[in-house]
Amino acid sequence: MERTEVVIVGGGVLGASIAYHLAVRGMRDVVVLERDRLGSGSTSRNAGGVRLQFSTEINVRLSQRSLPHWERFEDEMGVDPNFHQVGYLFLITTERDKSAFERSLALWSKLGVPARRLELAQIREIFPQLRADDVAFATYCPKDGYLDPTALLNGYVARARERGVRFREGQPVTAVTSERGTVTGVRTTNAEYGCATVVNAAGPWAAEIGRLAGVDLPITPLRRQIFVTDPLPDLTRDFPLTVEMATSFYFHRESGGVLMGMADPADKPGFDDSVNWAFIPSIVERALDRMPLLEKANVKTGWAGFYEDTPDKHPILGHIDGVTGFVCAAGFSGHGLMHASAAGEAIAELITSGKTTLDISALSHSRFARGDLIREYNVI
């Protein structure tokens, strides 16, 4: 048995962020266990979006804590995250979305988010290639954008390793051991680790890790697909990461072409990460409708990854009642990458000092038993 203070299950950006923040706070006897290769789960299959435009205060606060870190990431971590701060542009076309985003605009004003409402002429000024004649209004925040998920992972892993954190690949966890309701360690397919704290940062697999600890976590994997076009010679300038809220279709510039995605309503929860090429016509239809310039492009590649969905589209952060030493950091419902800095910092604070500088009580696991859910509306 290998002894350590903390075992983190999950070697994506979130697990690496937690490890880094623990090491910065002086806890360097930390092991990160990854079932496959570091970043091979949702991290490497992420669109890389970063935004302040959420509909609940806690999600906005998580973004506000994370965003400055992404802006300073190269200076602090020595790795360029390729952060394109081109803004998010939400297109509002339905009555339902109108009222929801009016409420969001009021929340953003209260919390100091520099997002604003745009009318048609302003939309065309920002994004002239966009067809927007059916748009009632849009919301736009210039601080939003997208970055390189792998760069974030590499930065966290490198700096955490310098401080003594051990990363172990190819070690799927098979058991979480405990005595009288207190965690004692974990077992993998070929090793055993004794520890007082286990952090579940396993993303889509978090419910499985929870079951090993005797905990029911309402987290389900849901496939999301992304497709990228060939470069477009006529696409000579950046444009915002644009979201058609009514359909969840989104797109942004990528390597001279366009990256685009949309939720497939036929997809059911599960671990099928194959690409459904038959879904391309649905995405292409929305793409051509919003950006006719794309008729000159071909789809060159595609991939699929998982959201880790909870019933209210918010993560579970913190200690789990009834199992001392078992901590959850999962269920981000597609927002784990953009909130990885704030969440990593909060979990590290919780483990090392027992309290957090950002109030994360609304994200406790016990909210589901109480029926005290906080629903995020702005889910893509």
C-alpha positions as CSV (number, residue, x, y, z in Angstrom):
1,M,0.0,0.0,0.0
2,E,1.2,3.5,-0.9
3,R,0.4,6.1,1.7
4,T,-0.6,9.7,0.8
5,E,-2.7,12.5,2.3
6,V,-5.2,12.9,-0.6
7,V,-6.2,10.8,-3.6
8,I,-7.9,12.6,-6.4
9,V,-9.9,10.4,-8.8
10,G,-9.8,11.9,-12.3
11,G,-6.9,13.3,-14.3
12,G,-8.7,16.0,-16.3
13,V,-8.4,19.7,-15.9
14,L,-10.5,19.8,-12.8
15,G,-8.5,17.0,-11.0
16,A,-5.3,18.7,-12.0
17,S,-6.5,22.1,-10.8
18,I,-7.4,20.7,-7.4
19,A,-4.0,19.0,-7.1
20,Y,-2.3,22.2,-8.1
21,H,-4.2,24.3,-5.6
22,L,-3.6,21.8,-2.8
23,A,0.1,21.9,-3.5
24,V,0.1,25.7,-3.5
25,R,-1.5,25.6,-0.1
26,G,1.3,23.3,1.2
27,M,-0.3,19.9,0.8
28,R,2.0,18.2,-1.6
29,D,1.5,14.5,-0.6
30,V,-1.2,14.1,-3.2
31,V,-1.8,11.4,-5.8
32,V,-4.0,11.9,-8.9
33,L,-5.4,8.7,-10.4
34,E,-6.5,8.6,-14.0
35,R,-8.3,5.6,-15.5
36,D,-6.8,6.2,-18.9
37,R,-4.5,9.0,-20.0
38,L,-4.4,12.4,-18.4
39,G,-7.1,14.6,-20.1
40,S,-8.5,11.7,-22.2
41,G,-12.0,12.2,-20.8
42,S,-14.0,15.3,-21.3
43,T,-11.0,17.7,-21.2
44,S,-9.6,16.6,-24.6
45,R,-13.1,16.7,-26.2
46,N,-14.1,20.1,-25.0
47,A,-15.1,23.1,-27.1
48,G,-13.1,25.3,-24.6
49,G,-15.8,27.9,-23.9
50,V,-15.4,30.4,-21.1
51,R,-18.3,32.7,-20.1
52,L,-19.7,34.9,-17.4
53,Q,-23.3,34.7,-18.9
54,F,-25.0,32.3,-16.6
55,S,-28.5,32.5,-15.1
56,T,-27.7,31.8,-11.4
57,E,-25.6,33.7,-9.0
58,I,-23.4,30.8,-8.0
59,N,-22.5,30.0,-11.6
60,V,-21.7,33.6,-12.3
61,R,-19.5,33.7,-9.1
62,L,-17.6,30.6,-10.2
63,S,-17.0,32.2,-13.5
64,Q,-15.9,35.5,-11.9
65,R,-13.4,33.7,-9.8
66,S,-12.0,31.6,-12.7
67,L,-11.9,34.2,-15.5
68,P,-9.0,36.3,-14.1
69,H,-6.9,33.1,-13.7
70,W,-7.4,32.2,-17.3
71,E,-6.5,35.8,-18.3
72,R,-3.2,35.5,-16.3
73,F,-2.6,31.8,-17.0
74,E,0.5,32.1,-19.2
75,D,2.2,34.5,-16.7
76,E,1.3,32.3,-13.7
77,M,1.6,28.8,-15.2
78,G,4.1,29.2,-18.0
79,V,1.7,27.8,-20.6
80,D,-0.2,29.9,-23.2
81,P,-3.9,28.9,-23.0
82,N,-4.7,30.5,-26.4
83,F,-7.5,32.5,-24.8
84,H,-9.5,34.1,-27.6
85,Q,-11.6,36.7,-25.7
86,V,-14.0,37.3,-28.5
87,G,-17.1,37.3,-26.4
88,Y,-20.2,35.1,-26.3
89,L,-23.2,36.2,-28.4
90,F,-26.5,34.6,-27.3
91,L,-29.2,34.9,-29.9
92,I,-32.7,35.2,-28.5
93,T,-35.6,34.2,-30.8
94,T,-38.4,32.8,-28.6
95,E,-40.7,34.4,-26.0
96,R,-39.6,31.9,-23.4
97,D,-35.9,32.9,-23.9
98,K,-36.8,36.6,-23.9
99,S,-38.1,36.6,-20.3
100,A,-35.3,34.3,-19.1
101,F,-32.6,36.5,-20.5
102,E,-34.2,39.7,-19.3
103,R,-33.9,38.2,-15.8
104,S,-30.3,37.3,-16.6
105,L,-29.5,40.8,-17.7
106,A,-30.8,42.1,-14.4
107,L,-28.7,39.6,-12.5
108,W,-25.6,40.5,-14.5
109,S,-26.1,44.2,-13.8
110,K,-26.3,43.4,-10.1
111,L,-23.2,41.3,-10.1
112,G,-21.1,43.5,-12.2
113,V,-20.9,41.3,-15.3
114,P,-20.1,43.5,-18.4
115,A,-22.8,41.9,-20.6
116,R,-25.2,44.0,-22.5
117,R,-28.3,43.6,-24.7
118,L,-27.8,44.1,-28.4
119,E,-30.4,45.0,-31.0
120,L,-30.2,44.0,-34.7
121,A,-28.0,46.8,-35.9
122,Q,-25.5,46.2,-33.1
123,I,-25.5,42.5,-33.8
124,R,-24.6,43.1,-37.4
125,E,-21.9,45.5,-36.4
126,I,-20.2,42.8,-34.2
127,F,-20.9,39.9,-36.6
128,P,-21.7,41.0,-40.2
129,Q,-21.7,37.5,-41.6
130,L,-24.5,36.4,-39.3
131,R,-28.1,36.1,-40.4
132,A,-30.1,37.7,-37.5
133,D,-33.3,39.0,-39.0
134,D,-35.4,36.7,-36.7
135,V,-33.5,37.6,-33.5
136,A,-35.5,39.6,-31.0
137,F,-32.3,40.7,-29.2
138,A,-28.9,39.3,-28.3
139,T,-26.7,39.4,-25.2
140,Y,-23.0,39.9,-25.5
141,C,-20.2,39.9,-23.0
142,P,-16.7,40.9,-24.4
143,K,-14.9,39.1,-21.5
144,D,-16.2,35.7,-22.6
145,G,-14.4,33.5,-25.2
146,Y,-12.7,30.2,-25.7
147,L,-9.4,28.6,-25.0
148,D,-7.3,25.4,-25.3
149,P,-8.3,22.8,-22.7
150,T,-5.1,20.8,-23.2
151,A,-3.0,23.8,-22.5
152,L,-4.8,24.3,-19.1
153,L,-4.3,20.7,-18.3
154,N,-0.6,20.8,-19.2
155,G,0.0,23.9,-17.1
156,Y,-1.7,22.5,-14.0
157,V,0.1,19.2,-14.3
158,A,3.5,20.7,-14.8
159,R,3.3,23.1,-11.9
160,A,1.7,20.5,-9.6
161,R,4.4,18.0,-10.4
162,E,7.0,20.6,-9.5
163,R,5.5,20.8,-6.1
164,G,5.5,17.0,-5.6
165,V,2.1,15.9,-6.8
166,R,2.1,12.4,-8.3
167,F,0.0,11.6,-11.4
168,R,-0.7,8.0,-12.2
169,E,-2.2,7.0,-15.5
170,G,-4.0,3.7,-16.4
171,Q,-5.3,3.2,-12.9
172,P,-9.1,2.9,-12.9
173,V,-10.4,2.9,-9.3
174,T,-12.1,-0.3,-8.3
175,A,-12.9,0.4,-4.6
176,V,-13.1,3.2,-2.1
177,T,-12.3,1.7,1.3
178,S,-13.6,2.9,4.6
179,E,-14.0,2.0,8.3
180,R,-17.0,3.1,10.4
181,G,-18.0,5.7,7.8
182,T,-14.6,7.2,7.3
183,V,-12.5,6.9,4.2
184,T,-9.3,4.9,4.5
185,G,-8.1,4.7,0.9
186,V,-8.8,3.4,-2.7
187,R,-7.8,0.4,-4.7
188,T,-7.2,0.4,-8.4
189,T,-6.7,-2.6,-10.8
190,N,-3.1,-2.8,-9.8
191,A,-2.4,-0.7,-6.7
192,E,-3.7,0.4,-3.3
193,Y,-3.5,3.8,-1.7
194,G,-4.1,4.6,1.9
195,C,-5.4,8.1,2.6
196,A,-7.7,10.2,4.7
197,T,-9.3,12.1,1.9
198,V,-10.6,11.0,-1.5
199,V,-11.7,13.6,-4.0
200,N,-14.2,12.4,-6.7
201,A,-13.3,14.5,-9.8
202,A,-14.2,11.7,-12.2
203,G,-16.5,13.7,-14.4
204,P,-18.9,11.5,-16.3
205,W,-17.8,8.5,-14.2
206,A,-18.3,10.3,-10.9
207,A,-21.5,8.4,-10.1
208,E,-19.6,5.1,-10.4
209,I,-17.0,6.3,-8.0
210,G,-19.7,7.5,-5.7
211,R,-21.3,4.0,-5.7
212,L,-17.9,2.6,-4.6
213,A,-18.1,4.8,-1.6
214,G,-21.8,3.9,-0.9
215,V,-23.0,7.3,-2.1
216,D,-25.7,8.0,-4.7
217,L,-24.7,10.9,-6.9
218,P,-27.3,12.1,-9.4
219,I,-24.7,12.5,-12.2
220,T,-25.3,11.1,-15.6
221,P,-23.1,11.1,-18.7
222,L,-24.6,12.6,-21.8
223,R,-23.0,12.7,-25.2
224,R,-22.2,16.0,-26.9
225,Q,-20.8,16.1,-30.4
226,I,-18.5,18.7,-32.1
227,F,-17.7,19.1,-35.8
228,V,-15.1,21.3,-37.5
229,T,-15.0,22.6,-41.1
230,D,-12.1,23.1,-43.4
231,P,-10.6,26.6,-43.5
232,L,-12.7,29.3,-45.2
233,P,-10.6,31.8,-47.1
234,D,-13.4,34.4,-46.8
235,L,-13.4,34.1,-43.0
236,T,-10.8,36.8,-42.4
237,R,-11.7,38.0,-38.9
238,D,-12.7,36.7,-35.5
239,F,-16.3,36.6,-34.4
240,P,-18.0,35.9,-31.1
241,L,-18.7,32.4,-29.9
242,T,-22.3,32.5,-31.0
243,V,-25.2,30.5,-29.5
244,E,-28.7,30.1,-31.0
245,M,-30.4,29.6,-27.6
246,A,-33.7,28.1,-29.0
247,T,-31.8,25.1,-30.5
248,S,-28.6,25.0,-28.5
249,F,-26.6,25.3,-31.7
250,Y,-23.3,27.1,-31.2
251,F,-20.2,27.9,-33.2
252,H,-16.9,29.7,-33.1
253,R,-13.9,30.2,-35.4
254,E,-11.4,27.3,-35.3
255,S,-8.1,27.0,-37.3
256,G,-9.4,29.2,-40.1
257,G,-12.7,27.2,-40.2
258,V,-15.6,26.9,-37.9
259,L,-16.2,24.6,-34.9
260,M,-19.9,23.8,-34.3
261,G,-22.0,21.7,-32.0
262,M,-25.6,21.2,-30.9
263,A,-27.4,18.8,-28.5
264,D,-29.0,15.8,-30.2
265,P,-32.4,15.5,-28.5
266,A,-32.4,11.8,-29.4
267,D,-29.4,11.1,-27.3
268,K,-29.9,9.2,-24.0
269,P,-27.6,9.1,-21.0
270,G,-24.8,6.6,-21.4
271,F,-21.1,6.1,-22.2
272,D,-21.4,5.9,-26.0
273,D,-18.8,8.3,-27.3
274,S,-18.9,7.4,-30.9
275,V,-19.7,10.1,-33.5
276,N,-23.2,10.0,-34.9
277,W,-22.4,11.2,-38.4
278,A,-26.1,10.9,-39.3
279,F,-26.6,14.0,-37.0
280,I,-24.5,16.2,-39.3
281,P,-27.4,17.3,-41.5
282,S,-29.2,18.7,-38.5
283,I,-26.1,20.8,-37.5
284,V,-25.3,21.8,-41.0
285,E,-28.9,23.1,-41.5
286,R,-28.6,25.3,-38.5
287,A,-25.1,26.4,-39.5
288,L,-26.1,27.4,-43.0
289,D,-29.2,29.2,-41.7
290,R,-27.1,31.3,-39.3
291,M,-24.0,31.8,-41.4
292,P,-24.6,31.3,-45.1
293,L,-20.9,31.7,-45.8
294,L,-20.6,28.1,-44.6
295,E,-22.1,26.7,-47.8
296,K,-18.5,26.9,-49.2
297,A,-17.1,24.7,-46.3
298,N,-16.8,21.0,-45.8
299,V,-16.9,19.2,-42.5
300,K,-13.4,17.8,-42.0
301,T,-13.6,16.1,-38.6
302,G,-15.8,15.4,-35.6
303,W,-15.6,14.0,-32.2
304,A,-17.9,13.2,-29.2
305,G,-17.5,13.7,-25.4
306,F,-19.6,13.7,-22.3
307,Y,-21.4,16.3,-20.2
308,E,-21.7,15.2,-16.6
309,D,-25.3,16.2,-16.0
310,T,-27.1,16.8,-12.7
311,P,-30.9,17.4,-12.4
312,D,-30.4,21.2,-11.9
313,K,-27.3,21.6,-14.2
314,H,-25.1,22.6,-11.3
315,P,-22.1,20.7,-9.8
316,I,-21.8,18.9,-6.5
317,L,-19.0,20.5,-4.6
318,G,-17.9,19.6,-1.1
319,H,-18.0,17.0,1.6
320,I,-20.5,14.2,1.3
321,D,-22.6,13.6,4.4
322,G,-22.2,10.2,6.0
323,V,-18.8,9.4,4.5
324,T,-16.1,11.4,6.3
325,G,-13.2,12.2,4.0
326,F,-15.1,11.7,0.7
327,V,-15.3,15.0,-1.3
328,C,-17.1,15.5,-4.5
329,A,-16.1,17.9,-7.4
330,A,-18.3,16.7,-10.3
331,G,-21.6,17.2,-12.1
332,F,-20.7,20.5,-13.9
333,S,-23.1,19.8,-16.7
334,G,-20.7,21.1,-19.4
335,H,-19.2,23.9,-17.4
336,G,-16.3,22.1,-15.6
337,L,-13.5,23.4,-17.7
338,M,-14.5,27.1,-17.4
339,H,-15.0,26.7,-13.6
340,A,-12.0,24.5,-13.0
341,S,-9.9,27.3,-11.4
342,A,-12.6,28.4,-8.9
343,A,-13.6,24.8,-8.1
344,G,-10.1,23.7,-7.7
345,E,-9.3,26.5,-5.3
346,A,-12.5,25.9,-3.3
347,I,-11.9,22.2,-2.8
348,A,-8.3,22.8,-1.8
349,E,-9.4,25.4,0.7
350,L,-12.0,23.0,2.1
351,I,-9.5,20.2,2.6
352,T,-6.8,22.3,4.1
353,S,-8.8,24.8,6.2
354,G,-12.3,23.4,6.4
355,K,-13.8,26.5,4.8
356,T,-14.0,28.3,1.5
357,T,-13.6,32.0,0.5
358,L,-16.4,31.5,-2.1
359,D,-19.7,30.3,-0.5
360,I,-20.4,27.0,-2.2
361,S,-23.1,25.8,0.2
362,A,-25.7,26.0,-2.6
363,L,-23.8,23.2,-4.4
364,S,-23.9,20.7,-1.6
365,H,-24.9,17.1,-2.3
366,S,-27.7,17.3,0.3
367,R,-29.7,19.8,-1.8
368,F,-31.1,16.9,-3.8
369,A,-32.5,15.2,-0.7
370,R,-34.0,18.6,0.5
371,G,-35.4,19.4,-2.9
372,D,-33.5,22.6,-2.8
373,L,-32.4,22.7,-6.5
374,I,-31.0,25.8,-8.3
375,R,-31.7,25.4,-11.9
376,E,-29.3,26.8,-14.6
377,Y,-31.2,28.1,-17.6
378,N,-28.3,29.0,-19.9
379,V,-27.2,25.5,-20.8
380,I,-25.9,24.8,-24.2
